[in-house]
Amino acid sequence: MILQQFPDINWLKQQISQGFAHRRGPGNLQLETDGFPSVIIHTKAKDVCRPDITGPISLFINLKGNSICTIDGRRMNVTEDNYCISNRQQHYTLQIENEAPAETFNIHIGEHFSEKIMQGFTLSSTDLLNDGNEVSTPPLAFYNKLYRKEERFTCIINRLKLLQGKDSFDKMLFEETLAELMMYLLQQRKNILVDIAKMPPVRPPVKEELYKRITLATDYIQANYSKNIQLDDIAAAACLSKFHFLRLFKQVNKVSPYQYIQELRIKKASHYLTTTSESIAGIAALLGYENSNSFSRIFKQRTGVYPTQHRN
């Protein structure tokens, strides 16, 4: 199901409180099961506040513009370059504060659907053949942080977008693509657990806390990478001493904070160069470079070509 506007907030909260027991979706659409259904909300909106909703596994994505997603008290600035995830039964608030509308592509993965995917990911082949439908699996929680849009993720989202242009809704293709998205997210989660395990030899709860501190730093960078931020600012966002933070950040992200910022800037610069007519000096200013010469030099170092060559 793909909606072109946010459903009425009061209706939605009532349905959530009842577990969609009447099996009715927006527009009185008949649902196959109770529980929160799989739905994508692709709409342009501004001055929106959808407070304190308890949903299923949900991805908050912007195709254009920015929004603010607060999950269990953690406030995250979602841009065109990242997304965040809330888990089942987590409280979230979505805000679009800018005067210019944001184009959202928020994905809510149905409760029953996600349970079946989790079973396929966590149960052995023997369990699935014997009594897979009867075995319950413990819920897996995704980390509440800003995730960068990788190429595979973007490809999956683009395939979901194409479903809107079809003459009729292709339920099979919709579910297959959602399943691929879930498998991608679960693999990302597995990779994060590997990174946490490699952190300094301390107790697992401490490793978990250290990782959360580093995600606070990456969230801060993604919200401010076009500004003149310093290592002290980023370390303060993580509530860690500067050099302790620096060591942990490189361990988790495989690059230094400086390199991480440059990666974000160059990726955004490539987008501006290919989709806008903004001048090289203008792009340099938008991304926080002192002047167009320093921007051009770094762009050449990172990509092998100068900005003007990339645009041409």
Backbone bond lengths (Angstrom), bond angles and torsions (degrees), N, CA, C in turn:
res aa  C-N    CA-C-N  psi(-1)  N-CA   C-N-CA  omega(-1)  CA-C   N-CA-C  phi
1 M - - - 1.453 - - 1.526 109.05 -
2 I 1.316 116.67 127.24 1.456 122.02 177.93 1.528 108.14 -122.68
3 L 1.338 115.94 120.75 1.466 121.50 -177.75 1.519 110.39 -102.50
4 Q 1.320 116.02 148.05 1.459 122.02 -179.64 1.534 112.14 -96.57
5 Q 1.332 117.54 -0.68 1.460 120.83 176.88 1.526 109.37 -155.25
6 F 1.325 116.05 160.14 1.457 120.22 177.85 1.533 109.23 -67.56
7 P 1.330 117.66 135.26 1.469 118.53 175.50 1.519 111.10 -68.94
8 D 1.320 115.77 156.62 1.459 120.95 178.71 1.526 110.28 -52.77
9 I 1.328 116.18 128.39 1.466 120.41 -172.54 1.525 112.43 -65.05
10 N 1.325 117.40 -38.62 1.469 119.94 -179.35 1.524 110.82 -68.76
11 W 1.330 115.99 -41.96 1.468 119.67 176.43 1.524 110.07 -60.78
12 L 1.343 116.59 -43.93 1.461 120.65 -177.14 1.526 111.42 -62.57
13 K 1.342 116.30 -46.10 1.466 118.61 -178.75 1.525 111.47 -64.93
14 Q 1.323 116.90 -34.97 1.464 119.61 177.53 1.527 110.60 -65.34
15 Q 1.348 116.36 -43.00 1.460 119.59 179.37 1.531 111.26 -64.78
16 I 1.330 116.10 -39.68 1.467 120.09 179.02 1.522 110.32 -63.55
17 S 1.341 116.88 -43.02 1.474 120.26 -179.47 1.526 111.34 -63.53
18 Q 1.339 116.89 -28.23 1.462 121.51 179.64 1.527 112.41 -95.70
19 G 1.324 116.41 2.95 1.453 120.25 -179.86 1.521 113.48 64.59
20 F 1.344 116.77 28.33 1.476 121.66 -176.47 1.525 110.47 50.36
21 A 1.343 115.06 40.92 1.467 120.92 -175.05 1.531 112.13 -62.30
22 H 1.330 117.46 -29.88 1.467 120.13 -179.38 1.527 112.28 -82.96
23 R 1.326 116.02 -2.67 1.460 121.68 176.79 1.533 111.82 55.97
24 R 1.319 114.42 45.81 1.454 120.44 177.36 1.522 109.40 -124.64
25 G 1.338 115.76 129.38 1.444 121.05 178.61 1.510 111.36 -101.48
26 P 1.318 118.19 -170.21 1.469 121.33 177.50 1.535 110.75 -55.99
27 G 1.325 115.95 142.04 1.454 119.75 -177.11 1.508 113.01 68.81
28 N 1.335 116.34 20.81 1.469 122.33 179.71 1.527 112.30 62.56
29 L 1.335 116.34 25.76 1.455 121.20 179.62 1.528 110.30 -66.07
30 Q 1.323 116.69 133.40 1.465 121.37 179.48 1.529 109.78 -71.73
31 L 1.350 116.72 129.04 1.456 122.61 178.05 1.522 109.97 -102.74
32 E 1.322 117.03 150.86 1.459 121.09 -177.24 1.522 112.44 -76.33
33 T 1.329 116.94 -30.09 1.463 121.08 -178.38 1.518 109.05 -136.44
34 D 1.327 115.62 168.53 1.456 118.87 169.54 1.529 107.41 -80.77
35 G 1.316 116.97 -176.87 1.459 120.01 -176.16 1.520 111.07 83.14
36 F 1.327 115.76 157.61 1.461 121.69 -178.49 1.531 109.72 -57.52
37 P 1.336 118.89 126.63 1.473 120.96 -177.88 1.519 112.10 -81.55
38 S 1.328 116.02 169.64 1.461 121.22 172.82 1.519 108.30 -79.12
39 V 1.324 116.24 124.29 1.461 119.87 -176.74 1.525 109.83 -150.38
40 I 1.322 115.90 141.84 1.457 122.95 173.13 1.519 107.92 -112.01
41 I 1.331 116.28 134.38 1.466 120.85 176.99 1.526 107.55 -111.52
42 H 1.321 114.94 104.32 1.464 121.97 -179.82 1.520 107.21 -110.17
43 T 1.318 116.11 102.88 1.456 119.54 -175.12 1.520 110.37 -150.90
44 K 1.317 116.61 160.98 1.452 122.76 171.27 1.516 107.92 -105.28
45 A 1.317 116.86 128.22 1.462 120.26 -175.39 1.518 109.89 -150.48
46 K 1.340 115.86 155.91 1.461 122.06 173.90 1.523 108.20 -144.55
47 D 1.331 115.50 161.21 1.469 121.78 -179.53 1.531 110.95 50.61
48 V 1.328 115.39 50.57 1.455 121.43 -177.76 1.522 109.63 -113.38
49 C 1.311 116.47 138.39 1.463 121.50 170.68 1.522 107.68 -137.42
50 R 1.322 115.15 117.04 1.460 120.91 178.60 1.529 106.89 -117.09
51 P 1.339 116.21 92.51 1.468 120.04 -167.31 1.526 114.35 -89.06
52 D 1.328 114.03 145.90 1.467 123.53 164.77 1.530 112.45 50.41
53 I 1.327 115.35 60.52 1.461 121.14 176.51 1.522 108.76 -104.37
54 T 1.308 116.47 140.30 1.459 122.19 176.07 1.521 107.74 -110.25
55 G 1.311 116.21 104.59 1.452 119.44 -173.96 1.509 113.36 -114.83
56 P 1.345 116.39 -166.57 1.465 121.48 173.96 1.530 108.80 -85.43
57 I 1.320 118.12 -164.15 1.459 120.37 171.01 1.525 107.64 -61.23
58 S 1.320 116.91 123.07 1.466 120.66 -172.70 1.526 110.55 -133.71
59 L 1.331 114.85 138.64 1.456 121.35 175.26 1.524 108.38 -110.80
60 F 1.331 116.39 130.69 1.456 122.09 -179.86 1.529 107.70 -107.28
61 I 1.331 114.78 113.20 1.460 122.46 -170.42 1.522 108.81 -130.75
62 N 1.316 116.19 138.86 1.463 121.01 173.12 1.518 109.37 -116.84
63 L 1.325 116.38 126.64 1.463 120.58 172.00 1.517 110.13 -79.70
64 K 1.334 115.78 -32.03 1.459 122.17 175.06 1.520 108.66 -145.31
65 G 1.329 116.11 144.46 1.456 119.96 176.56 1.516 114.06 81.30
66 N 1.325 114.72 -174.06 1.468 122.17 -175.44 1.520 110.88 -123.78
67 S 1.308 115.33 156.44 1.457 121.81 171.25 1.527 107.81 -145.00
68 I 1.311 115.99 167.86 1.465 121.28 177.67 1.520 108.08 -119.62
69 C 1.315 115.52 124.56 1.460 120.68 178.87 1.526 108.34 -117.37
70 T 1.313 115.48 124.10 1.467 121.00 178.17 1.522 108.08 -111.71
71 I 1.323 116.19 118.67 1.465 121.87 -177.17 1.521 108.46 -119.88
72 D 1.330 115.58 117.09 1.475 120.87 -177.82 1.530 111.22 47.21
73 G 1.326 116.57 43.38 1.457 122.05 175.63 1.511 115.82 88.46
74 R 1.335 117.93 -9.05 1.472 120.40 179.36 1.522 109.09 -92.90
75 R 1.316 116.21 117.06 1.465 123.07 -175.44 1.532 109.47 -93.21
76 M 1.349 116.42 125.04 1.455 120.89 -176.23 1.528 110.29 -129.22
77 N 1.335 115.54 136.43 1.451 121.92 179.17 1.531 108.49 -92.19
78 V 1.322 116.54 106.52 1.465 121.61 -177.54 1.530 108.28 -90.99
79 T 1.320 116.33 123.65 1.456 122.41 -178.64 1.526 109.96 -114.06
80 E 1.331 115.84 -169.48 1.460 120.37 176.85 1.528 111.70 -72.71
81 D 1.330 117.47 -13.60 1.465 121.54 -172.72 1.521 113.82 -102.15
82 N 1.334 117.81 -5.69 1.455 119.48 -176.73 1.524 110.43 -143.52
83 Y 1.311 115.71 -179.19 1.468 122.36 175.80 1.518 108.05 -155.04
84 C 1.313 116.65 165.69 1.462 119.69 175.82 1.528 109.24 -134.29
85 I 1.325 115.46 165.04 1.461 121.79 -174.77 1.520 109.48 -128.04
86 S 1.323 116.72 134.86 1.461 121.10 168.44 1.522 108.12 -111.23
87 N 1.306 116.35 151.16 1.461 122.03 -177.76 1.526 111.41 -96.01
88 R 1.296 114.98 167.48 1.460 120.68 176.99 1.524 109.78 -59.61
89 Q 1.322 115.55 134.46 1.472 124.10 179.57 1.523 113.78 73.76
90 Q 1.325 118.36 3.27 1.457 119.77 173.65 1.522 109.76 -82.95
91 H 1.322 115.93 144.54 1.463 121.02 177.74 1.533 108.94 -87.00
92 Y 1.316 115.18 132.17 1.455 119.20 176.63 1.525 110.27 -134.67
93 T 1.341 114.06 153.88 1.465 122.12 172.96 1.516 107.76 -127.89
94 L 1.327 116.21 130.27 1.453 121.55 179.48 1.526 108.93 -111.49
95 Q 1.336 115.99 128.98 1.463 121.24 179.72 1.525 109.88 -129.86
96 I 1.323 115.69 138.28 1.461 122.57 170.93 1.518 105.53 -122.81
97 E 1.332 115.65 103.20 1.455 120.55 -169.54 1.525 113.23 -96.78
98 N 1.320 117.58 -22.13 1.456 119.89 -173.20 1.525 111.83 -68.56
99 E 1.317 115.05 152.48 1.456 119.75 175.60 1.527 110.89 -66.92
100 A 1.339 116.75 -37.52 1.460 120.25 175.70 1.527 108.63 -76.11
101 P 1.326 118.29 136.45 1.466 119.34 -177.13 1.523 111.86 -68.71
102 A 1.307 115.20 149.89 1.460 121.97 171.94 1.524 107.72 -100.01
103 E 1.322 115.84 142.60 1.463 120.67 175.47 1.523 108.15 -99.09
104 T 1.317 116.08 106.79 1.458 121.14 -176.32 1.522 110.77 -90.43
105 F 1.319 114.55 153.12 1.469 121.71 170.48 1.526 106.10 -139.96
106 N 1.337 114.63 64.10 1.456 120.75 -174.44 1.528 110.17 -81.84
107 I 1.318 115.86 131.71 1.465 121.84 -174.89 1.518 109.19 -113.54
108 H 1.328 116.04 120.89 1.464 122.11 175.31 1.528 107.42 -109.50
109 I 1.324 116.36 116.17 1.462 121.30 -174.22 1.528 108.58 -91.75
110 G 1.333 116.42 118.78 1.465 122.49 -173.16 1.517 113.92 -51.41
111 E 1.310 116.07 146.53 1.464 121.17 -175.65 1.526 111.76 -61.30
112 H 1.327 117.96 -50.05 1.461 120.08 -179.41 1.525 110.72 -66.38
113 F 1.321 116.42 -39.45 1.461 121.20 -179.83 1.529 110.77 -61.30
114 S 1.330 116.50 -48.06 1.467 119.71 -178.14 1.530 111.63 -66.34
115 E 1.342 117.19 -34.22 1.465 119.99 177.84 1.525 110.61 -61.24
116 K 1.334 117.29 -42.73 1.457 120.77 -179.92 1.530 110.96 -66.35
117 I 1.324 116.48 -38.47 1.463 119.49 177.45 1.517 110.13 -64.93
118 M 1.332 117.19 -42.05 1.470 121.07 178.84 1.526 110.74 -60.95
119 Q 1.326 116.65 -40.78 1.458 119.74 178.51 1.525 110.67 -61.73
120 G 1.339 115.49 -45.06 1.456 118.88 -179.85 1.514 112.77 -63.73
121 F 1.326 116.35 -27.89 1.458 120.78 -178.13 1.523 112.36 -84.68
122 T 1.331 117.73 -30.95 1.456 120.64 -171.58 1.532 114.56 -106.62
123 L 1.352 118.51 -26.14 1.463 120.23 -177.65 1.521 111.00 -85.68
124 S 1.322 115.33 151.42 1.457 119.85 176.12 1.523 109.87 -74.22
125 S 1.329 116.14 163.93 1.465 120.22 178.46 1.522 110.91 -60.67
126 T 1.337 117.03 -35.57 1.475 120.70 179.41 1.514 110.66 -64.05
127 D 1.335 116.86 -45.71 1.469 120.57 179.39 1.527 110.89 -62.50
128 L 1.328 116.25 -40.38 1.457 119.51 -178.97 1.522 111.55 -65.60
129 L 1.351 116.43 -37.54 1.462 120.06 179.87 1.524 111.83 -73.43
130 N 1.334 116.78 -35.60 1.466 120.34 -176.12 1.518 112.32 -77.30
131 D 1.323 115.40 -61.30 1.465 118.34 -174.60 1.520 111.29 -148.97
132 G 1.320 115.91 41.52 1.463 120.00 -176.74 1.502 113.76 -56.54
133 N 1.339 117.00 -32.53 1.463 119.64 -178.67 1.515 112.65 -73.56
134 E 1.343 116.14 -18.99 1.463 119.98 -176.70 1.518 112.78 -98.97
135 V 1.329 117.05 -19.61 1.459 120.59 -175.43 1.522 109.48 -81.78
136 S 1.319 116.04 127.35 1.464 120.01 175.75 1.522 108.81 -93.23
137 T 1.303 116.57 142.94 1.452 121.65 179.82 1.521 109.12 -112.81
138 P 1.333 116.79 143.60 1.468 118.48 178.17 1.518 109.98 -64.01
139 P 1.331 118.20 141.25 1.467 120.33 -178.99 1.526 111.24 -64.33
140 L 1.312 115.95 137.51 1.454 121.53 176.09 1.527 108.57 -97.98
141 A 1.311 116.34 129.58 1.467 120.51 -178.36 1.521 109.65 -99.90
142 F 1.320 115.43 132.54 1.455 120.52 173.75 1.528 108.89 -86.79
143 Y 1.313 115.79 155.39 1.455 120.46 -178.15 1.522 109.83 -77.14
144 N 1.320 115.70 132.26 1.467 121.44 177.78 1.521 108.49 -80.55
145 K 1.315 115.66 100.59 1.454 121.78 -179.81 1.514 108.03 -162.67
146 L 1.324 116.60 173.34 1.451 121.06 174.19 1.523 109.12 -85.43
147 Y 1.315 115.94 126.52 1.458 122.37 178.07 1.532 108.53 -104.86
148 R 1.299 117.20 136.07 1.462 120.33 175.78 1.519 109.99 -75.84
149 K 1.317 116.12 142.57 1.461 121.03 178.69 1.533 109.33 -75.10
150 E 1.311 116.13 107.74 1.451 120.51 175.83 1.527 109.91 -85.95
151 E 1.321 115.87 168.17 1.470 120.17 -174.67 1.528 111.41 -61.19
152 R 1.322 117.82 -43.86 1.464 119.81 -178.59 1.524 110.75 -64.35
153 F 1.324 116.48 -41.51 1.464 120.67 178.30 1.530 110.05 -59.97
154 T 1.322 116.72 -46.85 1.465 121.06 -179.05 1.527 111.01 -62.04
155 C 1.329 117.16 -38.68 1.471 120.56 178.36 1.526 111.09 -62.14
156 I 1.339 116.92 -41.45 1.469 120.65 179.26 1.519 110.34 -64.65
157 I 1.337 116.63 -44.57 1.463 120.52 179.53 1.530 110.47 -62.33
158 N 1.327 117.35 -40.07 1.467 120.40 179.45 1.528 110.93 -63.82
159 R 1.323 117.55 -35.80 1.470 119.65 178.18 1.523 110.91 -68.22
160 L 1.324 116.61 -36.54 1.463 119.74 176.39 1.527 110.69 -66.50
161 K 1.324 117.43 -37.82 1.468 121.12 178.54 1.526 111.23 -62.11
162 L 1.326 116.75 -37.32 1.461 120.77 -177.85 1.529 112.48 -64.99
163 L 1.330 117.47 -22.50 1.461 120.17 -179.70 1.522 111.89 -63.37
164 Q 1.328 117.13 -24.68 1.463 120.16 -179.23 1.515 112.28 -70.39
165 G 1.326 116.72 -25.32 1.447 119.23 -176.58 1.518 114.18 -85.50
166 K 1.315 117.28 -1.20 1.468 120.63 -178.55 1.526 110.63 -80.43
167 D 1.338 115.54 156.34 1.464 120.86 -179.15 1.526 111.73 -64.81
168 S 1.330 116.75 -36.46 1.469 121.46 178.28 1.518 108.72 -135.23
169 F 1.330 115.64 154.53 1.462 120.33 -176.77 1.528 109.88 -71.69
170 D 1.323 116.69 123.51 1.463 122.65 -178.63 1.530 108.66 -93.83
171 K 1.327 115.97 93.56 1.458 121.10 -174.31 1.527 111.68 -63.97
172 M 1.336 117.33 -39.93 1.463 119.93 -179.01 1.525 111.17 -62.86
173 L 1.319 116.53 -47.31 1.463 119.88 -179.98 1.520 110.92 -65.69
174 F 1.332 117.20 -37.14 1.461 122.15 176.95 1.529 110.18 -58.89
175 E 1.329 116.97 -48.38 1.463 120.41 -177.47 1.525 111.58 -70.39
176 E 1.324 117.99 -37.79 1.462 120.27 177.89 1.535 110.82 -62.71
177 T 1.323 115.78 -40.91 1.465 119.40 -178.84 1.523 111.02 -71.46
178 L 1.345 117.16 -38.34 1.468 119.96 174.85 1.522 110.81 -62.91
179 A 1.337 116.58 -38.79 1.466 120.18 178.59 1.521 110.30 -63.52
180 E 1.332 117.34 -41.02 1.461 120.49 177.09 1.524 110.56 -62.98
181 L 1.330 116.64 -39.75 1.462 120.77 177.91 1.528 110.63 -62.43
182 M 1.329 116.64 -44.05 1.466 120.27 179.33 1.524 111.07 -62.71
183 M 1.319 117.38 -42.32 1.459 120.43 179.45 1.532 110.42 -64.07
184 Y 1.321 116.24 -37.56 1.468 119.91 176.14 1.527 110.44 -62.19
185 L 1.329 117.10 -45.88 1.470 121.03 -178.99 1.525 111.08 -64.35
186 L 1.325 116.53 -38.97 1.465 119.91 179.38 1.525 111.07 -67.20
187 Q 1.325 117.21 -36.15 1.457 119.85 176.26 1.526 110.60 -67.28
188 Q 1.339 116.95 -38.97 1.457 120.56 175.74 1.525 110.86 -60.36
189 R 1.326 114.98 -42.17 1.469 119.77 178.59 1.528 110.54 -62.08
190 K 1.319 116.41 -42.15 1.463 121.08 178.70 1.524 110.63 -61.87
191 N 1.334 116.63 -40.87 1.467 120.32 178.76 1.531 110.88 -63.80
192 I 1.328 116.79 -37.89 1.460 120.56 178.28 1.526 110.49 -63.58
193 L 1.326 116.85 -42.25 1.466 120.28 179.26 1.523 111.34 -62.33
194 V 1.332 116.55 -35.83 1.467 120.30 176.09 1.529 109.97 -64.68
195 D 1.337 117.07 -42.78 1.464 120.63 178.37 1.525 111.26 -62.98
196 I 1.321 116.90 -40.23 1.461 120.21 179.53 1.524 110.45 -64.68
197 A 1.328 115.85 -40.89 1.472 119.73 -179.35 1.524 111.69 -62.85
198 K 1.318 117.63 -26.60 1.467 121.53 -178.45 1.523 112.63 -83.99
199 M 1.321 117.59 -4.31 1.459 120.13 -177.90 1.526 110.49 -71.61
200 P 1.345 118.06 169.74 1.470 121.42 -173.33 1.522 113.21 -46.86
201 P 1.324 117.26 150.25 1.471 121.38 -176.03 1.528 112.49 -70.04
202 V 1.327 114.74 80.39 1.460 121.41 175.50 1.520 107.64 -128.62
203 R 1.311 116.52 176.31 1.463 120.45 -178.69 1.535 110.50 -62.54
204 P 1.347 117.86 146.77 1.474 121.34 -178.39 1.526 114.43 -51.16
205 P 1.342 120.29 -42.01 1.473 118.10 178.42 1.523 113.11 -61.59
206 V 1.344 116.98 -32.82 1.460 120.65 178.74 1.529 109.65 -71.07
207 K 1.340 116.87 -40.39 1.465 120.07 176.30 1.524 110.59 -59.24
208 E 1.325 115.29 -43.23 1.467 120.08 179.63 1.527 110.88 -60.84
209 E 1.322 115.99 -42.82 1.465 120.26 179.98 1.525 110.87 -66.54
210 L 1.328 117.25 -40.75 1.457 120.52 178.50 1.521 110.61 -62.50
211 Y 1.321 116.33 -40.74 1.469 119.01 178.69 1.525 110.40 -63.47
212 K 1.318 117.18 -42.43 1.469 120.35 178.17 1.524 110.77 -60.75
213 R 1.334 116.54 -37.87 1.469 119.47 178.03 1.536 110.62 -63.26
214 I 1.332 116.40 -40.43 1.462 119.65 179.29 1.521 110.67 -66.69
215 T 1.332 117.96 -36.32 1.470 119.32 177.90 1.524 111.01 -66.80
216 L 1.332 117.79 -30.70 1.463 119.61 174.02 1.526 110.44 -62.76
217 A 1.333 115.56 -37.34 1.468 119.72 178.72 1.524 111.04 -68.24
218 T 1.341 117.79 -43.86 1.464 119.36 -179.68 1.529 110.87 -67.08
219 D 1.337 116.93 -35.45 1.469 119.43 174.20 1.528 110.35 -60.65
220 Y 1.326 116.01 -42.92 1.472 120.95 -179.75 1.531 110.31 -62.69
221 I 1.329 116.13 -43.49 1.463 119.53 179.54 1.526 110.60 -62.72
222 Q 1.323 117.00 -45.28 1.465 119.85 -177.01 1.525 112.07 -65.14
223 A 1.326 116.45 -26.63 1.464 119.89 177.96 1.530 112.36 -84.27
224 N 1.342 117.25 -18.49 1.468 119.53 -171.29 1.524 114.35 -132.45
225 Y 1.324 119.28 14.35 1.466 119.97 -171.81 1.525 113.61 -66.26
226 S 1.323 117.55 -17.25 1.466 119.69 178.23 1.531 111.91 -87.60
227 K 1.334 116.49 1.96 1.459 120.86 179.49 1.528 110.06 -105.92
228 N 1.313 115.82 172.60 1.460 121.15 -179.81 1.527 109.82 -86.27
229 I 1.335 115.86 70.72 1.471 119.43 -179.76 1.524 109.58 -89.51
230 Q 1.338 115.13 151.01 1.451 121.81 -177.28 1.528 110.07 -117.14
231 L 1.320 114.78 166.04 1.459 120.65 -179.44 1.523 111.51 -57.53
232 D 1.337 116.96 -37.43 1.467 120.26 179.02 1.530 110.96 -62.18
233 D 1.328 116.50 -39.25 1.465 120.25 -179.96 1.529 110.77 -63.83
234 I 1.329 115.94 -44.06 1.470 120.03 -176.90 1.524 110.48 -68.84
235 A 1.331 116.73 -42.59 1.464 120.50 178.86 1.525 110.51 -63.01
236 A 1.337 116.32 -37.57 1.469 120.01 178.65 1.523 110.60 -64.48
237 A 1.345 117.48 -36.98 1.460 120.38 177.78 1.520 111.18 -62.65
238 A 1.337 116.47 -31.04 1.468 121.54 178.82 1.519 112.63 -88.95
239 C 1.331 116.71 -4.60 1.475 121.32 -178.06 1.530 111.06 56.95
240 L 1.333 115.69 45.24 1.459 121.80 179.05 1.527 108.84 -133.34
241 S 1.325 116.07 155.79 1.456 119.19 174.31 1.530 108.80 -66.89
242 K 1.326 116.15 152.21 1.456 120.56 -168.82 1.525 113.32 -57.67
243 F 1.324 117.57 -47.97 1.461 118.60 -173.11 1.525 111.76 -83.16
244 H 1.317 117.81 -27.17 1.459 120.22 171.05 1.530 109.11 -65.16
245 F 1.331 115.65 -43.09 1.460 120.68 177.70 1.525 111.01 -61.50
246 L 1.328 117.35 -44.94 1.450 121.68 -176.59 1.533 110.80 -59.10
247 R 1.317 116.59 -42.88 1.471 120.51 -179.91 1.523 110.98 -65.07
248 L 1.330 116.93 -44.25 1.463 120.78 -178.59 1.534 111.43 -68.98
249 F 1.330 116.66 -39.00 1.462 120.17 -179.37 1.526 110.26 -60.88
250 K 1.321 117.51 -46.33 1.454 120.85 -179.53 1.521 111.02 -65.63
251 Q 1.324 116.21 -33.14 1.459 120.16 179.24 1.531 110.88 -66.93
252 V 1.318 117.26 -39.95 1.462 121.43 -177.68 1.523 111.80 -80.00
253 N 1.334 117.41 -44.20 1.463 121.39 -171.20 1.521 114.48 -99.35
254 K 1.318 117.13 -4.09 1.467 123.22 177.41 1.527 112.87 68.31
255 V 1.306 118.25 0.14 1.470 123.10 176.95 1.521 108.26 -138.98
256 S 1.322 116.54 164.33 1.460 121.16 176.76 1.525 109.84 -79.26
257 P 1.332 118.06 164.18 1.475 119.35 176.06 1.526 112.26 -56.51
258 Y 1.344 117.23 -40.19 1.462 119.83 178.64 1.527 110.61 -60.29
259 Q 1.320 117.10 -46.93 1.467 120.75 179.87 1.526 111.35 -64.07
260 Y 1.320 115.72 -37.78 1.472 120.90 179.14 1.528 110.14 -62.09
261 I 1.328 116.16 -44.41 1.471 120.96 179.01 1.527 110.42 -63.19
262 Q 1.341 116.74 -43.29 1.460 119.38 -179.33 1.529 111.49 -64.83
263 E 1.330 117.25 -36.73 1.467 120.72 177.15 1.532 110.27 -60.50
264 L 1.332 115.98 -45.11 1.460 119.90 179.13 1.524 111.19 -63.66
265 R 1.320 116.39 -43.70 1.467 120.41 -178.23 1.533 111.24 -65.11
266 I 1.320 117.13 -43.75 1.464 120.32 -177.99 1.526 110.63 -66.96
267 K 1.311 116.96 -39.91 1.470 119.78 177.83 1.526 109.98 -62.29
268 K 1.343 116.82 -43.38 1.459 119.97 179.26 1.528 110.41 -68.51
269 A 1.313 117.27 -37.51 1.460 120.62 178.14 1.526 110.56 -61.75
270 S 1.331 117.04 -42.46 1.468 120.83 178.00 1.519 110.69 -59.35
271 H 1.338 115.80 -39.76 1.463 120.44 178.47 1.531 110.56 -63.97
272 Y 1.324 116.41 -46.67 1.467 119.81 179.54 1.529 111.34 -61.98
273 L 1.331 116.41 -41.75 1.459 120.75 -176.26 1.525 112.20 -65.34
274 T 1.327 116.25 -33.14 1.467 119.38 -175.69 1.525 113.25 -95.44
275 T 1.331 118.09 -14.84 1.475 119.25 -175.10 1.524 113.71 -119.60
276 T 1.346 117.65 -7.18 1.470 119.90 -179.43 1.524 109.76 -132.74
277 S 1.312 114.75 169.28 1.469 120.80 175.59 1.528 111.02 -105.20
278 E 1.325 116.90 15.77 1.463 121.45 179.42 1.528 109.87 -58.36
279 S 1.319 116.43 140.82 1.467 120.87 -179.23 1.531 110.19 -67.26
280 I 1.341 114.87 161.06 1.469 120.24 177.89 1.528 109.94 -60.05
281 A 1.329 116.71 -42.70 1.466 120.51 178.72 1.523 110.62 -63.94
282 G 1.318 116.09 -38.62 1.467 119.81 179.11 1.518 112.11 -65.30
283 I 1.329 116.61 -41.61 1.465 120.68 178.14 1.529 110.12 -65.27
284 A 1.326 116.15 -41.66 1.468 119.98 177.89 1.525 110.40 -57.69
285 A 1.334 116.73 -44.18 1.466 120.75 -179.89 1.528 111.12 -66.55
286 L 1.320 117.67 -40.08 1.465 121.20 -179.81 1.531 111.48 -62.18
287 L 1.331 116.08 -31.58 1.462 120.44 -175.30 1.521 113.48 -98.85
288 G 1.327 117.16 6.88 1.456 119.80 172.20 1.512 115.75 86.98
289 Y 1.340 118.58 12.61 1.462 120.12 176.76 1.526 109.63 -80.28
290 E 1.329 116.03 149.84 1.463 120.82 -177.71 1.518 111.41 -64.62
291 N 1.325 116.58 -38.18 1.465 120.60 179.58 1.524 108.94 -158.51
292 S 1.329 114.98 172.19 1.465 119.69 -176.55 1.523 112.28 -68.49
293 N 1.346 117.40 -27.19 1.469 119.76 179.76 1.531 111.45 -66.63
294 S 1.333 116.54 -45.53 1.467 119.11 179.55 1.529 110.58 -66.09
295 F 1.335 116.19 -37.13 1.461 120.26 176.81 1.528 110.51 -62.69
296 S 1.317 117.29 -47.78 1.463 121.25 -178.28 1.522 111.63 -62.70
297 R 1.337 116.24 -39.25 1.457 120.15 179.91 1.528 111.43 -64.06
298 I 1.335 116.48 -47.11 1.465 120.19 -179.42 1.525 110.84 -67.36
299 F 1.332 116.81 -38.59 1.462 120.07 178.87 1.527 110.47 -61.32
300 K 1.339 116.20 -42.05 1.468 121.09 178.23 1.523 110.74 -63.89
301 Q 1.338 117.01 -41.68 1.462 120.27 179.37 1.522 111.53 -61.98
302 R 1.319 116.49 -37.28 1.463 121.11 -174.32 1.519 113.60 -84.34
303 T 1.334 116.70 -32.92 1.462 119.35 -171.76 1.532 113.66 -114.60
304 G 1.325 116.91 -16.76 1.453 120.02 -178.78 1.512 114.20 90.76
305 V 1.330 117.17 -6.38 1.466 121.36 178.14 1.517 108.89 -135.46
306 Y 1.346 116.20 159.30 1.456 120.57 175.30 1.545 109.80 -80.92
307 P 1.321 117.00 159.19 1.481 119.96 -178.23 1.533 113.34 -53.57
308 T 1.354 117.36 -41.20 1.468 119.63 -179.60 1.525 110.92 -64.61
309 Q 1.334 117.68 -37.40 1.459 121.14 177.65 1.529 110.75 -67.09
310 H 1.324 115.63 -40.22 1.468 120.19 179.35 1.524 110.00 -62.41
311 R 1.323 116.55 -42.96 1.467 120.35 -179.68 1.534 110.54 -65.13
312 N 1.321 117.19 -40.93 1.460 120.35 -178.11 1.524 112.08 -71.50
